[in-house]
Structure formats: C-alpha cells, structure tokens
C-alpha cells in the first residue's frame, strides 16, 4: 500500500490482540487558496516569528511552553512530550459496544480506514469485523494520536473496518439552547402531505459524484476573467432570488402544491386516452359562432 499509515498498533478485545494500521479515509478537496499581497509592489507578504524587543528568532530557539500564571511558562522539549506514557498510544481497547443509532451525528469527527497489519492478523481481524456486522454493533474505545487522546468508534466497512474519531461531551453544544424558541406545534396535515410527497418524488440512492464545489468553480472562473481583463475590477450581478421572508415560504408551499396537483392532472390525462380522443368533438361547439350576430345588432341599434 503506497499510502503511509496514520497510526500503527493493535486492537484489543479482552485477551485477543489484533495488529492493525489505520489510514486517513478523506482528503482535502479542490479549493482556491489566496495569498496576502502588498498591492503597491505586487509582492507576497510573509510572516516572521519575533520576540518583542528582540526581533526575529531562529526556529531552533523555539520551544513549547504552558502558561501557568500571567507571563510565567513551564517549558517542555518535544522529546519530553513524546515520552508521556499512555497505553492508548499503541493499543485501542474496545471497552463498550453500542447500536450505531445511539451515537448522535454531532459526535462524529473524522473517519479512518482500518486494515490488518500483516497476514497473521487477518483471521482475528475478519472474525471481529463479522461479529460487529452480525450483531449490528459499534465498538468504542480510546486512542492516542498526534498529541491527543480520542474517543473512537469501530464498525465494518466492506472487507475492512472504519474507525471514526468522536468528540467529547464538552465539545458539543447543547441543542436546547438553539431550539428552545421553535414552537412545539403540529404542522398543517395538508402541507405535511405535500412535503412528504415532494421528498418521495426526489428520493434516490446517494451518489457523491453528483455533487461538486460550485463555489470553487465560480472563483476559478472569476480569476480567469480577471486575468484576461488585465486587472480591471469585475463584480458579479447579485442574485435577486432566495428571499428568506416568511411570505416567500408560504408562496413556495403554495406553488409546490399547485405543481403537485398539475402533475397529477397530467398523469390522469395520459392514463385516460379514450377521453383524450373525444375532446376534438367538444372543441367544435365554438365553431357555430352565435355571438357573431351581436355586433350587427349593436349597429342596427
């Protein structure tokens, strides 16, 4: 495997230890990075690490420090930090198993692929993977990586497993503080039926390939136009749509309702082909033009 393992160690379940490696399951997508430029000279601005009253310093003179009191620091060398003993640096012990639905989506942070470290670890790895799959459970434990200990979950994923770092309880804001002002009332049944019908109409299998970062595309287009314009200022027309007032929401629901009714009417017309064939006979009635005499009557008057 060409990628470099993010962590190497073992998963421990009671007396069973499984050597594994984990790899990052995600990567940074397309993005546009900007630099700060000194406009008069056109040169890039750079930052230097300085000490007040002394000026710039060399990087080899910089150490890590923890402020214990105002202006007082405990200084630590990197090898002292690395020497901190913590079992979870090399061992992920599965201490609890829960249903996946028990973990709120707010706690999930970042996923990693988990693979057996060697051929000897494959059998135990497969047994654990299939046991999790059959019981429909997620394993929980704690793992130290890159200077921090995480709560992690472990679950099957194809032939391998996925480990996901989880946020601690004090890292997640309580939803009640944000949702308390939303009224606790039942929605209009007709509007609810409409929303359900619309959701059903737009339901389908998830395909991540259908989505891409349109903002990045727009920025690249702007950069290209700016380059061709030789620095002339370019301002995009503001989007007049997307209002957020309550009346717009009501109008939207009314429009959706009419749209759903229109689609039902079209479906009924297509289904009743016999009635569609009879319609030309009814269209001939206006051909008598009885109203054509009325203008003449007005003239005689």
N, C-alpha and C positions, 0 to 999 in steps of 0.2 A: 504494500500500500504506500503510495507516494507521499500522502499527507503525513505530517508529524503529529504524533499523539499529544493531545492536550493534557492528559493525565494517565499515569500507569500505576496500577495497584491491584487490589483484589476485592471482590465482593464476598462478604462472609454471611452465611446463613447458618446459625447455630455452629456446628463443628465443621461445616463444609466451606472451603475457601476456593474461589474461582479467580484465577489471574485474568485481568481484563485490561483493555485500553479504551479510552474514550476520545472521540474526535468531535470537533465543532460541527453541528448539523446545519448551521446557517452561515451566510456570508453577506458582506455589505453589497447592496445593490447599486445600480447606476446612480450616480449623483454628480452634481456640479459643485466643485469646490472653488471658492473665491479667496483671493489674497488681498491684503490691505496694501494699497499703492499710494505713494506720495505723488499727488496729481501734478504739481509743477515740474518735477523731474521725471516722472513716469517710472520711478524705481520702487522696488518692493520694500516694505517696512519690515525690519527684523527686530527681534527682541533679545535683550541680553539680561543675564542674571547678575544682579548688582547687590552690593551691601551698602546701605545708607552711610554716607560719609567716606566710603572707601572706593566705590565704583565697581566695575566688572570684576568677577572672580572666575577662577578655573573650576571646571566641573569636578575635578578630583579633590577639591577642597570642600565639597558639599556633602553633608551627612544628614540623616533623618533625625528629627527631634520632636519630642512631645511636650507641649506646654503644660506644666503642672501649676504654675502661677503666672501672673502677668509678667511677661518678659523673662521668665525662668523656664529653661528647657532641659529635659533629660535626653542626652544624645545617644543614638544607637547606631552601630555599624550594621551593614547588611548581613554579614555572617552571623551576628548575634540574633537577628530576627529569624534567619533561616534555621538556626539551631533550636528554635522553640519546639518542644516535643509535643506532638498531638497525634494520637493513633489514627485519626481520620485522614491524615496526610497520605497514608498508603493503604488504608482499609476502609471500605464502605460496608458497614454492618447494617443489615436490614433488620430493623427493630420493630417494625409495625407494618401491617398490610390493611389497606382500606379500599373501598369502592372508588373508582375514578370520579364518580359524580359527587363524592364527599368533599373533593378539593375545589374550592371556588376558583374560577378562572383568573381572578385578580392575583392569586399567589404564584402563578406560573411565570417564570422569568426567561430562561434560555434553554434550548434543547441540545443534547449531545448524543452522537451515535456510540453505542457500546458494543464491542466485539471481543471474542476470546483472544487472549494474548498469544496462545500457541495451540498446537494440536491436542496436547494433553488436557487443556482446559475446555475443549469443545463439548465433551459429553455432559459435564456438570452444567455448563452454560445452557445447553439445549434443554436439559431437564428443568432448570429454573425458569427458562423462557416459557416452556409449555405448561408448567404448573401455574404460572401467572395468567396465561391465556385461558386455561380451563377454569380456573377459579374466578376469572374476571376481576382480579385484584391488582392493586398498585403497591409496590414495595416502597417503604420510606426509610430514610437513614440520614446520616450527616457525613459530609465530605469536605476536606480542606483543599482548596486550590488557590494558587496565586495570592497568598496572603490573607485568605478569608475562609471561614468555615460556612458551608451552605447546608440547608435542609434540601434533600433531593428526593425525587420520585423515580421509580424504575418500572417500565412496562414493556411488553413485547412490541416489536415493530418488524414485520416481515420475518426474515431469518435471524435478525439481530434484536437488539433492545434499544430503547431510548431512555436516557437519563435526563431529567429536567430539573434545573435549579429552581427552588421555591423561595419566595420572600418570607421573612419572619413576620410574625403578627404585628409587631410595632412598625413595620414598613408599609402597611396597608391602611389607608384611611378608612374610617367607618362610613359606610354608605348613608346611614341615617341622617348625618349632618347635611347631606346634599339633597336627599329625597324627601325630607320632612314636609316641605311646603307643597309637594304634589298632592292634590286632593285624592282621597281614598274613596272613589266612587265608581260605579259600574258604567261602562261605555254604552252608548246607544246600540241596541241589538242590530239595527239595520246597518249602521256604519261598521260594526264589528264583522257582520257577514260579508260586507264589501271588502274589508281589509283581508279577511281570510281567503276570499275568492281571488283577490289580486295576488296574495302570497302563493296560493296554489298554482295560479297561472304562470308565475315566474319561477317556480321551483325547478330544480335540476341538480345534476351531480356537480360537485365542486371541481373546477378546473383552474388551477392557479395561472395557467398560461394565458387565460383570457384577460388578465389584469396586468397593467404596467404603470409606471410612474409618469403620468401625463405632465406633471409639473416640470420634471426634468426635461422632457421633450420640448415643452414650451420655452424653457430657459435656453436650451441649446439653439432653438430657432431664433430667439431674441439675440443671442450672441452672434450668430451668423449674419443676421440683418444689420446689427450694429457694426460688424466688421466691414461689410460691404458699403455701409453708409459713411465710412471713414470717421467715426466718432460722433456723427450727428445724433442728437437725442431722439429716442424712439419711445413713445408712450402708447401702450395698447389701449384700445377702446374699453371702457369699463363695462362689465356685464350688467345690464339693466334688470335681469331676471333674478330669481332666487330670493324674493322678498320673504321676510320672516314674521310678518304681522299675523295676528290671529285670523283676520278676514281671508288672507290668502290660503290658509289651511282649510277653512270652510269651503272656499271656492274650489280648491283642489279636490276635496272629497266629493263635492257635487259633480265635478267634471268626470271623476273616476266612476261615479255611479252611472252617469249617462253613457260613458264609454262601455261599461259592462252591459248595460241594457241594449245598447246598439249592437254589440257583438252577439247577444242572444237573438235579437231580431234577425240579423243576417243569417245566423245558423238556422233559424226556423224557415226562412225563405228558401234556403238551399235545400233543406230537407223536403219541403212541400213542392216538388217540381210540377205536380198537377195543377196546383193553384197558380203557379207562375205562368203556365201555358194559357190559363183562362183570362189573364189580365188584359191582353190586347182587345178582347171583346168589350170590356168596360171602358177602355180608352176611346172607343168610337162615339160614345154618348156626346161629348162636347162638339163633335163634328156637325150636329144639327144647327148649331149657332142660332138659337132662338133669340138671343139678345141683340142680334144684328138689326132687328126692326126698331129697336128703341131709339137709336139716333134719328131715324126717319120720323118717328112720332114727335120727337122734340122739334124737328124742323117744321113740320106742319103746324105745330102749336105756335 
